[in-house]
Amino acid sequence: MSAPLAPPLAITMGDPNGIGPELCVKLFAEGVDAPAFVIGDGTVLQREIDHLGLRVRLNTIDHPQECLFQDGVMNVLAVTALGDAIHPGAIDARAGQAAFDYVDRGIALAQAGVVAGLVTAPLAKESMKKAGIAYPGHTEILADKTGTSDFAMMLANDELRVILVTIHVALKDVPALITQERVLKTIRLAALACKSYGIMEPRIAVAGLNPHAGENGMFGHEEIEVIAPAISTARAEGFDASGPYAGDTIFMRARKGEFDIVVAQYHDQGLIPVKYLGIEQGVNVTVGLPFIRTSVDHGTAFDIAGRGIADPSSLRYALTQATRMQKALAR
């Protein structure tokens, strides 16, 4: 691979006790098509290489400019050196702190323009909590560290794009968080997300909150009082937005090509349809950040960590999508 003409992408290793290290070394062993390097722990990654018997050479760097973009070479910006201090599959405060530190370093590099964006391997919320880190996930870390107030989580694959109005909150708290302002903001971000894929005039479908989209008030009034007015405002602003549609049918309609993206009202409403189509071909995108961020569509998988059976397909897909977005934004 020749030297890149644009800044490379940084891959954060994720929780050292999860499958993130294994995914990273398998990714580079199979070969990558885009200039990228890993922010993580060289000792942990070398342990995975040795354990799996892979033909990958680590090139430890202090700055992305030192990367050697060659086949069989895995460039690593080593933030920690935990070595044998941690164990695959275990909840550990040290691992939680390390995973957070990788993301924090990546954010700093992206804000400085040294990298084009981040591709993140999974972290463990419980391990971070043990380390005294209160963020519920990547999305909230990224938004806080970049000072981004208007942001959203989008899950996407080749068949479906879904963006969320609410993210990591208890289901009982969702109705109070569904406001006209929040729904309208998410519609705007849906359009922004589609533009990053080169879709300049996206067709945006908005799902209802209640069964049958409320059935004209029989099963709830959020659609009438909140969601429909937000859609009307969005249309007045020039967005091709429509709905609210019943959550049990709108995703299939979008999958068949009727819409470019679906605005879902809460976490599981939007994520289940995407993940049902296949976790290995899904990508998590944080929309609204000043740089690209994609992620795998799965967790740390502590139950199989260290066993050598983790599938790097989702990480590869996340890298591919980040590269695609990088090219679209450069046009």
Secondary structure, 3 states (H helix, E strand, C coil): CCCCCCCCEEEECCCCCCCHHHHHHHHHHHCCCCCEEEEEEHHHHHHHHHHHCCCCEEEEECCHHHCCCCCCEEEEEEEECCHHHCCCCCCCHHHHHHHHHHHHHHHHHHHCCCCCEEEECCCCHHHHHHCCCCCCCHHHHHHHHHCCCCCEEEEECCCCEEEECCCCCCHHHHHHHCCHHHHHHHHHHHHHHHHCCCCCCCEEEEECCCHHHHCCCCCCCHHHHHHHHHHHHHHHCCCEEEEEECCCCHHHHHHCCCCCEEEECCHHHHHHHHHHCCHHHCEEEEECCCCEEEEECCCCCCCCCCCCCCCCHHHHHHHHHHHHHHHHHHC
